[in-house]
Amino acid sequence: MCFDRMREVSRLLLPLGIIMAIVLIGSAELEADDYNLLGFEGIGTLGSTTVDNGPPPVVGDWVTTHCRYIDVPNTLVGEYYLRYPLDLPDGATITSIRFYLADFNNPGSLFLYLHSRPWNSRDGGTLEAIKVSPAADVGDYQIDMDPVDVTINNQTTEYWISVSPTNNDFPGQLCVYGIQVTYN
């Protein structure tokens, strides 16, 4: 009789347990994680519009804020980049990217890109997403690149963010404080 009662109780609770498990699994899938890059992690690289294969550009950091910039005056988009390699979990899906920037350079802008390409490839890469900062002196601000829908496949593909400035005689006026990549 005791076993019958336990069997009856477990039969009633089993659907509730399954429902709870489904809810927990579903909520875990909806949780987003953030991958943060600090501005000074940017690597100065030559852009695809640069004619010769010279040395990488000099980069600078505002001392107290570590806001990274390409320290070359009068640049055009595509000449130089700050490159931020991404190291995200395999199978993660990037849903948005938030850039923390400084723009005290009128009419300069920052061109923000998400790229991918096959490993061990000379391929220039696939442009996954692009955003352009306003061509105005807006001070410290953030700009969102969303929605983004890129699923990471670390077995075959590398991913990175590039930031290319168009600036005037004062290159430090356009810089990157940090980047936050949100993924599921």
CORURQUI-V953588 format. One record per residue. N is the residue number from 1. RES is the residue in three letters. D_CENTER is the distance of its C-alpha to the mean C-alpha in Angstrom with 1 decimal. Layout:
# CORURQUI-V953588
n-><N/N>
res-><RES/RES>
d_center-><D_CENTER/D_CENTER>
This chain:
# CORURQUI-V953588
n-><1/2/3/4/5/6/7/8/9/10/11/12/13/14/15/16/17/18/19/20/21/22/23/24/25/26/27/28/29/30/31/32/33/34/35/36/37/38/39/40/41/42/43/44/45/46/47/48/49/50/51/52/53/54/55/56/57/58/59/60/61/62/63/64/65/66/67/68/69/70/71/72/73/74/75/76/77/78/79/80/81/82/83/84/85/86/87/88/89/90/91/92/93/94/95/96/97/98/99/100/101/102/103/104/105/106/107/108/109/110/111/112/113/114/115/116/117/118/119/120/121/122/123/124/125/126/127/128/129/130/131/132/133/134/135/136/137/138/139/140/141/142/143/144/145/146/147/148/149/150/151/152/153/154/155/156/157/158/159/160/161/162/163/164/165/166/167/168/169/170/171/172/173/174/175/176/177/178/179/180/181/182/183/184>
res-><MET/CYS/PHE/ASP/ARG/MET/ARG/GLU/VAL/SER/ARG/LEU/LEU/LEU/PRO/LEU/GLY/ILE/ILE/MET/ALA/ILE/VAL/LEU/ILE/GLY/SER/ALA/GLU/LEU/GLU/ALA/ASP/ASP/TYR/ASN/LEU/LEU/GLY/PHE/GLU/GLY/ILE/GLY/THR/LEU/GLY/SER/THR/THR/VAL/ASP/ASN/GLY/PRO/PRO/PRO/VAL/VAL/GLY/ASP/TRP/VAL/THR/THR/HIS/CYS/ARG/TYR/ILE/ASP/VAL/PRO/ASN/THR/LEU/VAL/GLY/GLU/TYR/TYR/LEU/ARG/TYR/PRO/LEU/ASP/LEU/PRO/ASP/GLY/ALA/THR/ILE/THR/SER/ILE/ARG/PHE/TYR/LEU/ALA/ASP/PHE/ASN/ASN/PRO/GLY/SER/LEU/PHE/LEU/TYR/LEU/HIS/SER/ARG/PRO/TRP/ASN/SER/ARG/ASP/GLY/GLY/THR/LEU/GLU/ALA/ILE/LYS/VAL/SER/PRO/ALA/ALA/ASP/VAL/GLY/ASP/TYR/GLN/ILE/ASP/MET/ASP/PRO/VAL/ASP/VAL/THR/ILE/ASN/ASN/GLN/THR/THR/GLU/TYR/TRP/ILE/SER/VAL/SER/PRO/THR/ASN/ASN/ASP/PHE/PRO/GLY/GLN/LEU/CYS/VAL/TYR/GLY/ILE/GLN/VAL/THR/TYR/ASN>
d_center-><61.7/59.0/57.0/57.4/56.0/53.0/52.4/52.6/50.2/47.7/48.1/47.2/44.3/42.7/41.3/39.9/38.2/36.7/35.4/33.9/32.2/30.8/29.5/27.9/26.3/25.1/23.7/21.8/20.1/19.1/17.6/13.9/12.2/9.4/7.7/8.0/7.9/11.0/11.7/14.5/12.5/11.8/14.3/16.5/17.3/19.7/18.7/20.4/22.8/24.2/27.7/28.4/26.7/27.1/25.6/22.0/21.8/22.5/19.7/20.7/19.8/21.5/23.5/23.4/19.8/18.1/16.3/15.5/16.9/18.5/22.2/23.8/25.7/25.9/23.0/22.2/19.0/18.4/20.6/18.2/14.5/12.5/10.6/8.0/8.9/7.2/10.1/10.0/13.4/15.2/15.7/12.7/11.6/8.1/9.6/7.5/4.8/7.0/7.8/11.0/13.2/16.9/19.0/22.6/23.2/25.1/24.6/21.5/18.0/14.5/13.1/9.4/8.6/6.8/9.7/11.7/15.3/18.1/18.7/21.5/21.3/22.1/20.4/18.3/15.7/14.8/12.9/11.0/10.0/11.0/11.6/14.2/15.1/18.7/21.4/23.0/23.5/21.6/21.2/18.4/16.2/13.0/11.6/10.0/8.7/10.6/12.1/9.9/11.9/10.9/12.8/12.2/15.5/15.6/19.2/18.9/15.5/12.9/9.3/7.4/5.8/9.0/10.5/14.3/16.9/20.2/22.3/26.0/28.1/25.9/22.5/21.5/21.5/18.0/15.5/12.2/12.9/9.5/5.9/5.8/4.1/7.6/9.5/13.3>
